[in-house]
Amino acid sequence: MTVTGLLLLTFIGCTISVSCAPTPTSANSKRHEFPDDFIFGAASSAYQYEGAWDEDGKGPSIWDTFTAKYPGISLSLSTHIRTHMNVIKCTHIDACVRVCVCICRESERWKDGGECLPWLQDGRASSSELNAAGVKYYKNLINELLSNGLKPFATIFFWDLPQALENDEGFLNETIVDEFVGYANICFAMFGDRVKHWITINEPWSYSVFGYAYGTFPPNRCSKGRNRLTGAFSSTARFSRYLVNSDCEVGDSGTEPYRVAHHLILAHSAAVQLYREKYRADHGGQIGISLNTEWMITYDETSEKDQEAADRALAFMYGWYMEPLKSGTYPSQMVTHVEDRLPKFTEEQSQLVKGSFEFIGLNYYTGAYAADIPCSNNGTKNHSYLRYSCVRLTKVKNGIPIGNETGSGWLYVYPQGIRDTLIYTKLWYNDPVVYITENGKHE
């Protein structure tokens, strides 16, 4: 496996994830310790940093709807404050050049304006007219980055789905695949001559689980009457301090996360196919996807069941997406435990999904202990994605945390986990090219 880059997630960056320069900033690291073509960078998301959420003809996204419904949500996840990227971008770009990091990962916003994509009038690439101001904005931004020696890695979808598409069931509806491909086509056509690294989707696991199993992300769906921060992955509940805790009004935690994930995978693979067939020859770029995972450690190393539980937990988080990209099928552990609630790929879809990447982006922050727990025998297994794996995850063992605590309750520093994840990826998933697209902590 070739690990070709490291992007440090920043919470103070511009509306696009900006990073640049060929030298690491740590006093303990030396440039000569890394390969010549190793890239250092930083990353951010459009929705968190761009602001100006209701200007220049933009329509609402599901995050705009969500933060309006729950105004107490942290402002760090809301662009209802007037942050104007066109005012602050030069300051941040200059800062990146001074820091000597060398890449820009920018997340695009489907239609509400984001780092790099044109705004669509109603969110539908099939029927919308492009917003000229949005197109100009992103072209100018990309040109500014390139003129400062920054290499953009553009993320096509970072969770902020147009509300108009969510009104048509969003990623629960298979028609979203065609809408996504149409949107990706616009991105490739408008910016592909300058953007040479495309990430189709950032963290599809987070979008499907937090949005449809916990219900703590928009579109706010989960099974009624369920405590939304319980279950196998509750210890991994990223951003939980920003989120609402009331019960969901609609949803099904036992089926919807799988349907959404299925359509995310199909949308990704269809966009990759489009890029390969229509744009790669002329643009000479690469396309991949960014996946997040925690490294799972066996809670009781003497227990065979706990060893199997650690493998199963990794399959339910990382393998859920990596295995289809490798083989065109879901992990065997998920097929066994989820049964008919897990969608199936047709033969044509399987061939489309298999190998649909040039690189994998890896978002890694922490690890977790995994212990086996009995599966429910009532025929429903509690009817939730959060229960089907039959695993209990925890950050503490015998009263000792897995690593040093940080400013996030879910994030304990466990650096060896990133090495273990990379080795696992190399050995299990056919040695892919990997960019570490997110890593780090905050105090």
Steps between C-alpha positions, in 0.01 A plus 500: 500500500620849419409765755545815298365779715394628838236768545452632851142593576481863602211676670623848408544471126329661207183384347700243317745274661826671434843361531814563319876470513750219492629504856350373825457752779585281797836564660534124542455426129746560218409522132770252400329234714216488246504407130551787257147468364334485844248782535419687819177691529192600694126456453170659591139484385306760306197514726704561813701786357346659198207687648274729295248219503208693349671727249564509124196290418588199713218280621496320836684179575397239755752656740339842460164342582650309793676794662190717456289236675755462782647852541692396809734285296864604511586781262800298390252287306291788372553752223218721620775733614624736233835351412592618153766283343561745220619745766711266713638260243809699412602522864471124545667417171793725589516330840516162332790608284687628803439179693634300206241237473433393141147406407145623514213264566184690437152368555238606256144582580239344282300808439541727792837622407800326640854485428516414145176426336257707302176583671192346348179693518288220647757229575419288195773474242243360259282811497686789661677790343846569631545799722756713316616669820568163658696372203709817489563483873639149490706555189660803663561307820663206324714738293608677818603171658696388197675835466625454856638155435209316659374173359121462542342171599131565437234307690176486304264414787559582866151434642319827413234362268262753340175508694311475170651156443438395859134587444506220241646258762863588433733201522212272594386532138708327233433789262759693703768307309414673173478838674843446654654403168351807335644717775841332475494553125463875555793502743723307260405719205538832682813433702662177380763676291647634827389251766695177459389313811131433558340346808144396427366474856642573841423247774193323366493303828445819700229622267305175507542418871468842664227608261292180496595278797571751778308783336743756639594635156253619241270378365421404860366151445504199734259257664252674730545477875867408473776663698696633210843481658495139610609184325819338378645818352389751765859535619591614148234773492708774342375856551251372761552814709353704214193290444141483611381212719125492445335195350459476125161574352541260206738232380606138541840434653483136393471551124562858391874521575556204267286644219676836524845339504405289199400805300810690611716217369310488171522879463873491564566222250283660231686831539832316472382329184399836353836656582695210354299487179453870432768705675809315613665476159489878453541612861746238617360494851422239764183421690431321827295509819576590864399247766521526876565229751625438848747221563332221694699329776393173659375574850603162645788359297441154645141496374441362152156662501650842573752449218213427265313802638792731414504367143123537481505858628760591237285338231194699609692829487784476246424183308142618434651721228846357434384144431260602219779712349726195511266216406162645403334339803433588863708347783395148593448606863242756392325257267473251786381744767285743302341236277232625261514856635831540318443599134656290226697615200390377160774340294529818293520717812757270657728534200454877501585533870796262500823692453326838473786711635855609424570579863341469842482792740529384860358705787642367826482649849486233768450137596253300707486175697253248360325233708249240389144527630216256442281569201131537573304185422162672462521505123563872474838537668359822644441610142785746480832531319641587840422149630549269203876468541456348848804693621556734793758772434668692778790741542584376849631164619543417869460868582779607265418703186629373169703822466530857616176695513441799272243775469259249344336237716523239224864565405778338700847519349592156369774556239593136443152446364574693183795271428292191571222630274744567215657155531155342510400696190815393318460131580120466478409742223765436237753769586318816380646849475398683819482867593445566869232759440420573866694448820564698815335622820388817668565601857 
